[in-house]
Amino acid sequence: MARILIVDDEFPIRKTLGILLKSEGYGVREAADLAQARDILQNENFDLVITDLRIGKESGMDLLSWLRAKGSEVESVIMTAFGSIENAVTAMKLGAYDYLTKPINPDELLLRIKKVLEKKSLREEVTRLRQQLSGREQIKDLIAHSDSMRRLLQVIERIREQDIPVLISGETGVGKEVLARAVHDISARAKKPFVPINCCTLPEDLLDSELFGHIKGAFTGASSDRPGLFREADGGTLFLDEIGDISPRLQVKLLRVLQEGEVRPVGGGARTQVDVRIVAATNADLERRVAERTFRSDLLFRLNVLPLTIPPLRERRDDIAPLVDLFLRRLRDRSNRAQLDITPTARRKLIMYDWPGNVRQLENVIERSFALHAGPVLDAPEIAIDGIPTVSHSDEGAEVENLSLAEMELHYIRRVLAACDNNQVAAARVLGISRSTLRRKLEQIA
């Protein structure tokens, strides 16, 4: 039996809702203010809290913040007057599952409760799956607080014993490689290699050699035999990121490997049997490319046995807060600065942003913001989402006020480099560019 706490300072509303929910078989408690609600929640377990947005001079959002701070798993629904809907939507983005407008429609209330409890049941199942997978290293990086990501985790759990190709689609930066690693880590191949390669970063001939290997003397610079990534991944998983960008010639070679299970290195030599599971990923519409005759339909048929689509981050805001926590932990570990954190206002700014660059952009923004500020705790103005954040010192602000756009970019690069102790690899990661691009821009400074 699900247990529900009703928090409202109006006695008639509490009693009416209590009678309704008890008649449906729910266990119900009531609280007239936040102090009473906190006391009850400290001592009893609940599946759902239904709270008014305004409770006397207090706010139901304060109760949501308190629940989140203590790591509570209880779900919540906000009740609000019509004029407070905007605040209720904000509360939803901060953790509430849904909102209801007063006067409460009993049928609508019961439907919303059914949905939120189904969500809670789904989350508990995912928790159970995570506990089963607790010994596997990479699964911890797969954030699945949103319904859509939980369903993806359920799907890959269901096919863990089926050694089939997987095609992951989604916008750039949504975390396709993280999901691919999870597919590998829960499979029977988990103890064998997971070998990733981005197919759009290498020219055709070099990608050919990387994937299939080469023999000594196959081309200029081939001073020794190279086995290639297919043989390196033997027994495990080969992750082909941006599969839509490989050339027609390499599409034919890849199709042959999928059909025959063997590779032949560049330059000739004997064919070698390989046992490799293919997980591919793309941000392109491969069916459209098939129609345009730039991608083979038979290859798509072979790759697309299990299609998985990762929604963009703006459509799964429940994942933003735990992702922020993950990136903060990584940054603390890397920098050996345990005090690094962001304020609730800064966290709210991150949750409300639409993130066109998705998870990758979120991580870059957190790293960049800390790189550009000396303080251990960042507030909302210091979160550098759109470029250079609010400058901490007024004299520096005066310094950049009259710069051209190009000069401001170079000034920004200098600040990031200084913050990274002139480590170009770290600075490039913070800036969200490649090291070669950074070097080119540094030549302009010189």
C-alpha positions in Angstrom: 0.0 0.0 0.0 1.5 3.4 -1.0 1.8 6.0 1.7 1.0 9.7 1.0 1.7 12.8 3.0 -0.6 15.8 2.4 0.8 19.2 3.4 -1.6 22.1 3.4 -2.4 24.8 5.9 -6.2 24.7 5.1 -7.9 22.1 7.2 -10.9 21.4 4.8 -8.6 20.7 1.9 -6.4 18.3 4.0 -9.4 16.4 5.3 -11.2 16.2 1.9 -8.1 14.9 0.2 -7.4 12.5 3.0 -10.8 11.0 2.8 -10.6 10.6 -0.9 -7.2 8.9 -0.8 -8.0 6.6 2.0 -11.1 5.5 0.1 -8.7 4.4 -2.7 -6.7 2.3 -0.3 -3.7 4.7 0.2 -2.1 5.2 3.6 -2.5 8.9 4.4 -0.9 11.4 6.9 -1.5 15.1 7.1 0.7 18.1 8.0 -0.5 21.7 8.5 2.9 23.4 8.1 6.5 22.6 7.0 7.8 22.0 10.5 5.2 19.3 11.1 5.9 17.9 7.6 9.6 17.6 8.2 9.0 16.0 11.6 6.8 13.3 10.0 9.1 12.7 7.1 12.1 12.3 9.4 10.4 9.4 11.2 8.2 7.7 8.6 8.6 6.5 5.0 6.4 7.8 2.3 6.0 7.2 -1.5 4.5 10.6 -2.3 4.2 14.1 -0.8 1.4 16.3 -2.0 2.1 19.9 -0.9 0.5 23.3 -1.4 2.8 25.9 -3.0 1.9 28.4 -0.4 1.6 27.2 3.2 0.9 30.3 5.3 4.0 32.5 4.9 6.1 29.4 3.9 6.7 27.8 0.5 6.2 24.2 -0.6 9.4 24.7 -2.6 11.4 24.9 0.6 10.1 21.4 1.5 11.2 20.2 -1.9 14.7 21.7 -1.4 14.9 20.1 2.1 13.9 16.7 0.6 16.5 17.0 -2.1 19.2 18.1 0.3 18.6 15.0 2.5 18.7 12.7 -0.5 15.1 11.6 -0.1 13.6 9.3 -2.8 10.0 10.4 -2.1 8.1 11.8 -5.1 6.3 15.1 -4.8 3.3 16.9 -6.4 2.6 20.7 -6.0 -0.9 22.1 -5.5 -1.3 25.8 -6.6 -3.7 28.5 -7.3 -4.1 29.5 -10.9 -1.9 32.6 -10.5 1.0 30.6 -9.2 1.4 28.1 -12.1 4.6 29.7 -13.3 6.1 29.0 -9.8 4.7 25.5 -9.9 6.5 24.8 -13.2 9.7 26.1 -11.7 9.2 23.7 -8.8 8.7 20.8 -11.2 12.0 21.6 -12.8 13.6 21.5 -9.3 12.3 18.1 -8.5 8.5 18.1 -8.2 6.8 15.4 -10.5 3.7 17.4 -11.4 1.4 20.2 -10.3 -2.3 20.5 -9.8 -4.4 23.7 -9.8 -7.0 24.4 -7.2 -9.8 23.6 -6.8 -8.6 20.0 -7.1 -10.4 17.7 -9.5 -10.6 14.3 -7.7 -10.4 12.2 -10.9 -7.4 14.2 -12.1 -5.7 13.9 -8.7 -6.1 10.1 -8.7 -4.8 9.8 -12.2 -1.7 11.9 -11.4 -1.0 9.8 -8.3 -1.2 6.7 -10.3 1.3 8.1 -12.8 3.8 9.3 -10.1 3.6 5.9 -8.3 4.3 4.1 -11.6 7.3 6.3 -12.1 8.5 5.5 -8.5 8.1 1.8 -9.2 10.1 2.2 -12.4 12.9 4.0 -10.5 13.0 1.2 -7.9 13.3 -1.4 -10.6 16.2 0.5 -12.1 17.8 0.7 -8.6 17.5 -3.0 -8.4 19.2 -3.4 -11.8 22.0 -1.1 -10.7 22.5 -3.2 -7.6 22.8 -6.3 -9.7 25.4 -4.4 -11.8 27.2 -2.8 -8.9 30.4 -4.8 -9.5 30.8 -3.3 -13.0 32.9 -0.2 -13.3 31.4 1.9 -16.1 27.7 1.5 -15.3 28.1 4.1 -12.6 28.5 6.9 -15.2 25.1 6.2 -16.8 22.8 8.7 -15.2 19.2 7.5 -15.4 17.0 9.6 -13.2 14.6 10.6 -16.0 11.9 8.2 -17.2 13.4 8.0 -20.7 16.9 7.1 -19.5 15.4 4.5 -17.0 13.6 2.9 -19.9 16.8 2.7 -21.9 18.5 1.0 -19.0 15.7 -1.5 -18.8 16.0 -2.3 -22.5 19.7 -3.0 -22.3 19.2 -5.1 -19.3 16.6 -7.2 -21.1 19.0 -7.9 -24.0 22.1 -8.5 -21.8 22.2 -12.2 -22.9 21.5 -11.4 -26.6 24.7 -10.7 -28.6 23.1 -8.5 -31.2 24.3 -5.3 -32.9 23.1 -2.0 -31.4 22.6 1.4 -33.1 22.5 4.4 -30.8 21.1 7.6 -32.1 20.9 11.1 -30.6 22.2 14.6 -30.9 25.9 15.4 -30.5 26.9 15.3 -26.8 24.0 13.3 -25.4 26.2 10.5 -24.1 26.1 7.9 -26.8 29.5 6.4 -25.8 28.4 6.2 -22.1 25.4 4.2 -23.2 27.5 2.0 -25.5 29.8 1.2 -22.6 26.8 0.3 -20.4 25.6 -2.1 -23.2 29.1 -3.7 -23.1 29.4 -3.7 -19.3 26.2 -5.6 -18.6 26.8 -8.2 -21.4 28.6 -11.5 -21.3 31.5 -9.7 -23.0 32.1 -7.3 -20.1 35.5 -8.8 -19.2 36.8 -8.5 -22.8 37.9 -5.2 -24.4 35.6 -2.2 -25.2 37.3 -0.4 -28.1 35.9 3.0 -29.2 36.7 4.9 -32.3 35.2 8.1 -33.8 34.8 7.5 -37.5 34.6 11.1 -38.5 37.9 12.2 -37.0 40.2 10.2 -39.4 40.6 10.4 -43.2 39.4 7.3 -45.1 42.8 5.6 -45.6 43.8 6.0 -41.9 40.4 4.8 -40.7 40.8 1.8 -42.9 44.1 1.0 -41.3 42.9 1.6 -37.8 39.9 -0.6 -38.2 41.2 -3.5 -40.2 45.0 -3.3 -39.6 47.8 -3.3 -42.2 50.8 -5.3 -43.1 54.4 -4.0 -43.1 55.0 -1.9 -46.3 51.3 -1.6 -47.2 51.9 2.2 -47.5 54.5 4.8 -46.8 55.1 4.8 -43.0 53.8 1.3 -42.5 57.1 0.1 -40.8 55.5 -2.9 -39.1 52.3 -5.0 -39.0 49.3 -3.6 -37.2 46.5 -5.8 -36.1 43.7 -3.1 -36.2 40.8 -2.4 -33.8 38.7 -5.3 -34.9 41.3 -7.8 -33.8 42.0 -5.6 -30.7 38.3 -5.9 -29.7 38.2 -9.7 -30.4 35.8 -11.2 -27.8 34.6 -7.8 -26.8 32.8 -4.8 -28.3 33.8 -2.4 -31.0 32.1 1.0 -30.7 31.9 2.9 -34.0 30.9 6.5 -33.2 29.5 8.6 -36.0 29.1 5.6 -38.3 27.1 7.7 -40.8 30.4 9.4 -41.9 32.3 6.4 -43.2 33.0 6.3 -46.9 31.1 3.9 -49.3 34.3 1.8 -49.7 34.6 1.3 -45.9 30.9 0.6 -45.7 31.5 -2.4 -48.0 34.4 -3.7 -45.9 32.4 -3.3 -42.7 29.4 -5.1 -44.1 31.7 -8.0 -45.1 33.0 -8.2 -41.5 29.5 -8.3 -40.2 28.5 -11.0 -42.7 31.6 -13.2 -42.6 33.1 -12.5 -39.2 36.6 -12.0 -40.6 39.0 -9.2 -41.4 41.8 -8.7 -43.9 44.5 -6.1 -43.2 45.3 -3.3 -45.7 48.0 -4.5 -48.1 46.8 -8.1 -48.2 47.7 -11.0 -46.0 45.6 -13.7 -44.5 42.0 -13.2 -43.4 41.5 -13.5 -39.6 38.4 -14.6 -37.8 37.1 -12.2 -35.2 34.4 -12.4 -32.6 33.3 -8.8 -32.1 30.0 -7.2 -31.2 29.3 -4.0 -33.0 27.7 -1.0 -31.2 27.4 1.9 -33.5 26.2 5.5 -33.0 25.1 8.4 -35.1 23.7 11.9 -34.9 22.6 11.6 -38.5 19.3 10.4 -40.1 20.7 7.2 -41.6 17.4 6.3 -43.3 17.5 9.6 -45.1 21.1 9.0 -46.1 20.0 5.6 -47.5 17.4 7.4 -49.5 20.1 9.8 -50.7 22.3 6.8 -51.6 25.2 7.9 -49.4 24.7 5.0 -46.9 24.1 1.4 -47.7 20.7 0.0 -46.9 22.1 -3.5 -46.3 24.6 -2.1 -43.8 21.9 -0.2 -42.0 19.9 -3.4 -41.8 22.8 -5.2 -40.2 23.6 -2.4 -37.7 20.0 -1.5 -36.7 19.0 -4.7 -35.0 18.4 -2.9 -31.7 17.9 0.8 -32.1 18.3 3.0 -29.0 17.6 6.7 -29.0 18.9 9.0 -26.3 16.7 12.1 -25.9 18.5 15.5 -25.8 19.2 16.8 -22.3 16.6 19.5 -22.5 14.0 16.8 -22.7 15.2 15.0 -19.5 15.9 17.7 -17.0 15.7 15.2 -14.2 19.1 14.1 -15.2 20.8 17.5 -15.0 21.2 17.8 -11.2 22.8 14.3 -10.9 25.0 15.0 -13.9 26.2 18.2 -12.2 27.0 16.2 -9.1 28.9 13.6 -11.2 31.0 16.3 -12.9 31.7 18.1 -9.6 32.9 14.8 -8.1 35.2 14.3 -11.1 36.5 17.8 -10.8 37.2 17.5 -7.1 39.1 14.3 -7.6 41.1 15.6 -10.5 42.0 18.9 -8.8 42.3 17.5 -5.3 40.0 20.3 -4.1 37.3 18.7 -2.0 35.6 22.1 -1.3 34.5 22.8 -4.9 30.7 23.3 -5.2 28.0 25.5 -6.6 25.2 27.4 -4.9 21.5 26.4 -5.2 21.0 29.5 -7.4 23.8 28.3 -9.7 22.3 24.8 -9.8 18.9 26.3 -10.7 20.5 28.2 -13.6 22.0 24.9 -14.9 18.7 23.1 -14.6 16.7 25.8 -16.4 19.1 26.0 -19.4 18.2 24.1 -22.6 21.8 22.8 -23.3 22.0 22.6 -27.1 25.3 20.9 -26.7 23.8 18.4 -24.3 25.8 16.5 -21.6 29.1 17.4 -23.2 28.3 21.1 -23.0 27.2 20.8 -19.4 30.5 19.2 -18.4 32.5 21.8 -20.3 30.6 24.7 -18.7 31.3 23.4 -15.2 35.0 22.9 -15.9 35.3 26.3 -17.6 33.5 28.1 -14.9 35.8 26.7 -12.2 38.9 27.3 -14.3 38.0 31.0 -14.7 37.3 31.7 -11.0 39.6 31.2 -8.0 36.8 30.7 -5.5 35.8 27.2 -4.4 32.0 27.9 -4.6 30.4 29.4 -7.7 27.2 31.4 -7.8 24.9 31.8 -10.8 26.7 34.8 -12.4 29.9 32.9 -12.4 28.5 30.0 -14.4 30.0 30.5 -17.9 27.2 29.1 -20.1 27.4 31.6 -22.9 31.1 32.3 -22.9 32.9 34.5 -20.5 31.1 34.7 -17.1 30.7 37.7 -14.9 34.2 38.9 -14.2 35.2 38.8 -10.6 37.4 42.0 -10.6 36.2 45.4 -11.9 39.6 46.3 -13.3 39.6 43.2 -15.5 36.1 44.1 -16.7 37.4 47.5 -17.8 40.3 45.8 -19.6 38.0 43.8 -21.9 35.2 46.4 -22.3 36.5 47.9 -25.6 38.1 44.8 -27.2 37.0 43.5 -30.6 35.4 40.1 -30.7 38.6 38.5 -32.0 40.6 40.3 -29.2 38.1 39.1 -26.6 38.5 35.5 -27.8 42.3 35.7 -27.4 41.9 37.4 -24.0 39.5 34.5 -23.0 42.0 31.9 -24.2 44.8 33.5 -22.1 42.6 33.4 -19.0 41.8 29.7 -19.5 45.4 28.8 -20.1 46.5 30.7 -17.0 43.8 29.0 -14.9 45.0 25.6 -16.3 48.7 26.3 -15.5 49.4 26.5 -19.2 48.4 22.9 -19.7 47.1 22.9 -23.3 45.3 19.6 -23.1 43.3 20.8 -20.0 42.7 24.2 -21.6 41.4 22.7 -24.8 39.0 20.5 -22.8 37.7 23.5 -20.9 37.3 25.5 -24.1 35.5 22.7 -25.8 37.9 22.6 -28.8 40.6 20.3 -30.0 44.3 20.7 -29.0 45.2 21.4 -32.7 42.6 24.2 -32.8 44.0 25.7 -29.6 47.5 25.6 -31.0 46.4 27.4 -34.1 44.8 30.1 -32.0 47.9 30.4 -29.8 49.9 31.1 -32.9 47.7 34.1 -33.4 48.6 35.3 -29.9 52.3 34.8 -30.6 
